Amino acid sequence: MAEGERGLLGDLEEKVSHFLMKYQELKRERDELAATLSAEREKTVHLERRLELLAQDRDKVKTRIDQLLLRLKGIDM
């Protein structure tokens, strides 16, 4: 192999190695982001359920207040 070919192949090997390192780095970053996204989705589901329960509680309180107001209106003064 001529000296010039070794230099070209050496450059190519270096670039391929750099490319593979970057590829592995991006895969690792993608996996971390996917895990973060999954955790955030779980939090969202939990918060949506909590919001639903709070809305139900609010509706129960509103109903009870309305009932009390009706009872008060029914009292003769």
C-alpha positions as CSV (number, residue, x, y, z in Angstrom):
1,M,0.0,0.0,0.0
2,A,1.4,3.4,-0.9
3,E,2.0,6.0,1.7
4,G,-0.7,8.3,0.2
5,E,-3.3,5.5,0.4
6,R,-2.5,4.9,4.1
7,G,-3.0,8.5,4.8
8,L,-6.4,8.6,3.0
9,L,-7.5,5.4,4.7
10,G,-6.3,6.7,8.0
11,D,-8.4,9.9,7.5
12,L,-11.4,7.7,6.5
13,E,-10.9,5.5,9.5
14,E,-10.7,8.5,11.8
15,K,-13.9,10.0,10.3
16,V,-15.7,6.7,10.6
17,S,-14.7,6.3,14.3
18,H,-15.8,9.9,15.0
19,F,-19.1,9.2,13.2
20,L,-19.7,6.0,15.3
21,M,-18.9,7.8,18.5
22,K,-21.4,10.6,17.6
23,Y,-24.0,8.0,16.6
24,Q,-23.6,6.2,20.0
25,E,-23.8,9.5,21.8
26,L,-27.0,10.5,19.9
27,K,-28.6,7.0,20.7
28,R,-27.8,7.5,24.3
29,E,-29.3,11.0,24.3
30,R,-32.4,9.7,22.5
31,D,-32.9,7.0,25.1
32,E,-32.5,9.5,27.9
33,L,-35.1,11.8,26.2
34,A,-37.5,8.8,25.7
35,A,-37.2,7.9,29.4
36,T,-37.8,11.5,30.4
37,L,-40.8,11.8,28.0
38,S,-42.3,8.6,29.5
39,A,-41.9,9.9,33.0
40,E,-43.6,13.2,32.0
41,R,-46.4,11.3,30.4
42,E,-46.9,9.3,33.6
43,K,-47.0,12.6,35.6
44,T,-49.5,14.0,33.2
45,V,-51.8,11.0,33.6
46,H,-51.5,11.2,37.4
47,L,-52.2,15.0,37.3
48,E,-55.2,14.5,35.0
49,R,-56.7,11.9,37.4
50,R,-56.1,14.2,40.3
51,L,-57.8,17.1,38.5
52,E,-60.7,14.9,37.7
53,L,-61.1,13.9,41.4
54,L,-60.9,17.6,42.4
55,A,-63.6,18.5,39.9
56,Q,-65.8,15.8,41.3
57,D,-65.2,17.1,44.8
58,R,-66.0,20.6,43.7
59,D,-69.3,19.4,42.1
60,K,-70.3,17.6,45.3
61,V,-69.5,20.8,47.4
62,K,-71.5,22.9,45.0
63,T,-74.5,20.5,45.1
64,R,-74.4,20.6,48.9
65,I,-74.3,24.4,49.0
66,D,-77.2,24.6,46.6
67,Q,-79.2,22.3,48.8
68,L,-78.4,24.3,51.9
69,L,-79.4,27.5,50.0
70,L,-82.7,25.9,49.0
71,R,-83.4,24.9,52.6
72,L,-82.7,28.5,53.7
73,K,-85.0,29.9,51.1
74,G,-87.7,27.6,52.3
75,I,-87.6,29.0,55.8
76,D,-90.5,31.5,56.5
77,M,-89.2,34.7,58.0
